[in-house]
Every structure is written in structure tokens, then in C-alpha cells.
Amino acid sequence: MEYEEKIFEALAKIEFLRQQYSQPNTASTAPTNAAVTTIKDVIVKQQDKIPKFSGDARKFQEWFELFESAVSTCTSSLEKFKRLKSSLVGNALKQISHLHLKEEFYQTAIDIIRDEYGSVFSAQYAYAADIIINCAAVMILPIILDNLPGSVKDQFLRIHEVSKSDEANKQLEALIKFLGKENKIKSTPSASRFSPSSERPKFRGGATAKAEGFPNSSQKSRDNHSFYGNQEPEGNHSCIFCGLKNHTTFKCKKVLSGEERLDLVQRAGACAKCLRRNHVAAKCRLQTKCKHCKGSHNSLLCGKSDARVTSTLMSATGTGGSENLHLRDQANIASRIQGQANLATGYAYVSVGAGAELRRILLDIGSQKSYITTKLAKALGAKPMDREYLINHTLGGQVSEVQEYRSYEIKLGSKSNPEFSVSVECLGIPVITRTIFPPVEKLEYKLDYADQVDSPKHKNIDILIGTDQIGRIWLNESKSEGLLIALNTRLGWFVFGRKEPPCRITTTLSAFQEQSSESSDKQLSESALAASQDVNLTRDIEFMFQSELLGIEPPSDNEVALENEKYGEIFERGIRRLPSGRYSLKLPFNDRIHTLGDNEKLSRIRLRNLISKSNPEVLRAADIEMQAYVANGYAEEAPPRRKGEFAHYLPIQIVKKAAPENPLGFKVRLVKDAGARSADLASLNDVLIAGPNLLPNILGVLARFRNPPIVIISDIEKAFHQFEIDRSHRTFLRFFWRPGIADNPNAPIKEFWSRRLDFGLVSSPWLHQAGVKHHLEIMRKKRPGEAELIAEILASAYMDDLQIGGMNLVEARKKAKRCEE
């Protein structure tokens, strides 16, 4: 604002001097006061500037308050009307364009604008339409990415900066622009490749800065409700600096400066120490020092090195550039969704054995898999055939939940041709969609419509046929009428599209609920941001002088409260109590789970080296420890890994500790290395959420410990092992061992998986603390009379140790007994 005021002052002085020279007779009359008055008038006019309003109902309230404040000093309705028209653009201006610029029409214009954009319904509809845009883009984007060649897809993810705040429709538009540029490049032989960015991030404190805007899993390929986790990650082993695969990053001779290399490393999501992808320098085990600044990063990335020196690579054309794709215009996808559209629904007889039921199905060529509701599968008596693991992304894509589903084989029969039936394999899920779709429209042709049934009993979608099974029923015949298309299948004619132009009533079909709302003609090209409430005085003043940023900057929230709420929700979704009374937990995966390697080969090599390098006494102690580990139920033999199953193996390492009381003079503990990673793939700890620290303040614990005269001290035996791991997540805790290796050098390798929460997992401390707190909170509700004792335990329990006290021996014994119970 200071800068703008200086500009206005300068312009005012120039104008004053110009008037002086043009009117020499009056130049000597109070020049200083005239100049000051002119300057103040210019500044006041600038401060009274009204922001433009284009018809976005989400921003109406803030704009209207600014407008009223700006015209409050005007006494003439005509002047107010002029200011109103000058502040409106786009669709908002069209609403009052038919009114002549007269005083008597000012109030009419205000009423029109307020009625059109000032209602709560208008704002709700604007937000709903924005959700439609993002939902449509979320469904379309992964389909396009999945069908692109791998090299083109990788190049897009390297070049395009995608931040967590980007909406899916922005990503979709960026992808379309990128493909257009690629097409031009390939059609022009002499066209050059992308060049490195001129914007180079700096090191802060010698640590690797987090790469802003680099695609994470929320931009990776996924369908509209799940990511298929039954594929092994292959990893990108290409050179980070040039993108070629015929050499490693350390053997590239691309001429780049240190800052340019750092920029490329950050965009690749690689480590600044070892230059490997899919982990950060903070979790890297390589100990390195930069020879230029002695910082903890690779010397090739140091900004203090000579500019644009040759690194250790061969020359290569084409680099993964950092060109920013500026998205000025958003695709108005919502306008395509408005209006009643038909989906390819129909009825077919579904059976497993003798009986058959008429159920409604949906053909979806955008789905990679076929699905059936578990309720229908159980009603038909279908037997599970196989297991599949799906990764469901929740909480805005920040959290990944791995769940196990069963597949079923069913038969589909035509309602008009009893002799036809075909077997299809579907994956059982709880719900396909809760929306009840209306019957499809008919073409002018007389056809056997699959969705034409008199008084159907079941109107919900119970089966979805995707691209994996749709070929079994497809016939190469179609008919169309306007935008309505009918496709012939062995189950009848399926119709989709729409026959009439978009109507004024929009039915929003989503995973939330079915909702009808009256649409308007206003543009929906601006991005939706949450409107702030309870804005303090400082922000109001700042907002008045920076009204050009209206609706652009989101409000600041209490990040700590949001984080705690998010972590609590993650934990509650994964915990359940078993009939035995023990709690079962799921591993909390973050949004980078798709980068997890399987480590099977690495685990076998590490086991072989461990056995060959350990002395017989240590190996015998380790074998006894492993047999006890399995006998106690902490681990069990794992079923063989199915082809393509998403799994992870943990290398075993032996930790030896001196123990004079032991006959051997030492004791061993087997630790699973959850930080082990294969080249350019993430370790298990890299894709787990560490969670917050739930431990109480240690000073408070010690102070309470010294307060009572009698103290009770206890600990939870094998605290982590008290929590069982959900069976669907045990496949990520596989490991190899040779039972009986101490006595038989040729003992075969067997595959195990952990049944209990393991040491070495970055999320284990949080899960243990949250589990104990969860149990005590349940006990507090069940036993309100002991709420005081439970509160004392919550405040005094530190990890697996408990210290409470009593004022006398009777009270202490009573508390100890209650804790045991």
C-alpha cells in the first residue's frame, strides 16, 4: 500500500505542475495547499475503489459490504448507480444491463443483484457446482493417465507442478495443455525439449527443503473410489537430471548448476543425500557431507559450487524441465453435467445356483473392475473365490486405507432370452452407489430395453460391469438419437446420454446424497475457497485496502486442532475390539503408499548375509528367540504370496545386548528393519503416518510421582505386542527365517508375517499410546464411578510405564487391584 500511495502522490504532483504551467496567472496562489488537496483527493478516490463482482455467489457478501461502505458518502442515487455498474462485470452486469442509468432504477438494480446472488441457496449451489467440477475431473483424470504411455505420463508428472491445494479440474486442464504441447513438439522435428526452470529453491540450514508442488499420490492414477493395490511398484530408475534410463544419476554429465540439480531432485521427490527417489534426506541412512559447504547434502546440489559446472554424467538432450503451466481458464465441466443425463442401467437375472433374481446393473467403461454388493452376493449364496487388496484414499487423499475384498463368480441372464447366461467375476464391496437412478429415456426405435421393467422390486444398483467383463456381453451394434445412444448387448439395449438439451433442474448424483437444485447461467470458472468467519479487525482493515485479492486468500485455521482431529479420525477408523477382548489395529498409511517396494529380494539377501556372518552362539540364541516369538502368537507362517499381490517384506537384524545373568553372557532381540528400502522405492516407514506425541509432560508425571506417600509402579509387559494387526495388513509385515538353523545349516527358508504391532515401525509409539487412551476412555464411560482413577492413570501413564499413588496403604492396594482388573 505504501508503494501505491507514493505512485499516487507522484501522479498528483505531476498533474499539479502541469496545471501550473498551463495557468501561469494563478500559479502563485497557495501552491502547497493545492498540491496537498489534490494528493489527498487522489488517495481517497483510490481507497474508495470497489472490487469487481462477476456473479460468484460465494463472494457476494464481502463485495456487497465493500460496495455499501464505498457509496455511503454519496447522496445522489445516480452516482451510486454509476458506481454499481462500474463494479459489475460478466454475468452480474448482464442482470441489470436492461436498466437505464436513472435514479429511479438504482434500487431496482440493487434488488435484482441481491435476489440473484445474495441468498444462501445461491452460495450453496455455487459450492455444489464446484464440487461437481472436481468430482468430474477426479473421474476423468486417472482414466487419461492410465492410458498414456509410461514415458509421457512420467514426463508430465516431472514437468507439471501440482500442489496439494490444486483441484482436480486444474490438473486435468494442465494435462490437456501438456498433451497439446507434446503433439506440437512431435510434429515439429526441430522443436526443442523443455529447459530447466529459472526459479531455484534454496537450502535452509543444510537440510533438504520439501519439494513444493510435486505430484504425490493424490495425483497418481486412481479411479473414482479406489486405487488398485494388487500391482507391484516398479520404481522409476531413470536419471533424475536428464530423464534417460541408460545411466544412473551419478553417471550423468548434464551441464547444470548446483541449484538447477537441486530443483530437479526436489521435483523428482528424491533424497538430497543419496539421490534416490521416494524418500527424504531426514530418513536417509547415508552419512555424507558437502565438500563445498559441509552441509548434509550431496555436493552436486550445493549452491556454493561453481555455476553450471559439469557433473559426472554424459551429455544428454532433454531435461525434466520445471516449466510452470499457468492455468488462467478452468474448464467449465459443471456445464456438461447440468441437465438430466441417462446412465447405462438395465435389469438382468443374477444367479449362482438354481434360483435367480432380477437385479439392476450398471455398465461403466470407465471402471477397471466389476463389482457386486456383498449383500447381494450373500443373498445368492455365492462363495468367495479370491482376495484382492484395494487402497482407498480418504481425508482428501492424505490417508490411504488398505482393505481386503473377496471376489465372486456369478451368472447373468437376459430377461428376454431365458436361454442366455454368462459367468462374470465381480469384486464384493459394501455399496456401489446409494443413488436410485430414474428409468432411462427411450429412442424412437422399438428395442428390447434392458432398463424397461414393470414395477421393479429392486431399483438400486447391485452390480457394476467394468471393462474387465463388459466384453462378455457386448454386441457390435448401436443406435443414436440426438445425444442419446443405445448399445446392444446380450442382456438387451442399454441407453445413455440425453435426448433433450440441458434442463433448468440439475440432479447432482454423488457419493454424498441425491440433491436437486435450480441452476443459474452464471460462470463457474473461478476456484472455490472457503469463506472466512469471525474475521478480526486487523484482517478487515487489510481486506479494505487489498480488495483486489477478494476471495483469493483462504482464512488461517487452527492447524494444531485440525491435525489432532485428523489423527484421531485415522486411528478410530482402524481400531476394533475382538471377541477375545484384545484390540485389532490397521496400519496408518499416508498418501505415498503407491511408492512402497516389496523388498522380497532384499530381505532374502539380508537373511543370507545375517546367517553367514553370525557366530554359532548368537545364531542359536536368535533361533530360540524366533521360535518363542512364533510360539507366543506374535507371528505365524504366512500364506504364499499370490502373483501380483501388494505386499512388503521386512529384513531381520539381530541386536545383541550384554546380560551377565544369562548363561551365554548376552541376550538377543530380533528387530525388523522397517526402514530398509530398495532402489528408488520407499520403505515401510516412509509410507506410514508417524502420528502425534500423546505422552504427558514428563515434569508433571515426576511431580505427581513424588506427591503421595505410597507409590504404585507397574509396566505393560511387551506393550506393543498387546495390539493385534488386522489380517488384511499383515501382508505388509512379512519376513523370512530359517527355523532350526542353529542345528540344521540346510534348514529351509520359511515365510512368516507378524500378528502383533511390531517394534521398529515409525507409527508404533503413536498407535500404542492412542490404543491405551482409547481403552481408558471406554472404561471411563462404562464405569463413571471410577472416572477419577482413570483420569489419574491417563495423566501418569508414560509409554508402557504406570506410576500412581495413594495416601495410605488401603487406598494404594485398592487402586492396584482395580488396575489389574
Beta strands, then each sheet from edge to edge (+ up, - down):
strand 1: 227-228
strand 2: 255-256
strand 3: 309-310
strand 4: 345-351
strand 5: 356-363
strand 6: 371-373
strand 7: 384-394
strand 8: 399-413
strand 9: 421-429
strand 10: 461-465
strand 11: 474-481
strand 12: 483-489
strand 13: 492-498
strand 14: 505-508
strand 15: 515-518
strand 16: 576-577
strand 17: 583-585
strand 18: 589-590
strand 19: 635-637
strand 20: 652-658
strand 21: 666-672
strand 22: 710-715
strand 23: 724-725
strand 24: 734-737
strand 25: 750-754
strand 26: 801-806
sheet 1: 1+ 7- 8+ 4- 5+ 10+ 6- 9-
sheet 2: 1+ 7- 8+ 18-
sheet 3: 2+ 3-
sheet 4: 11+ 12- 13+
sheet 5: 14+ 15-
sheet 6: 16+ 17- 23-
sheet 7: 19+ 25- 24+
sheet 8: 20+ 21-
sheet 9: 22+ 26-
end
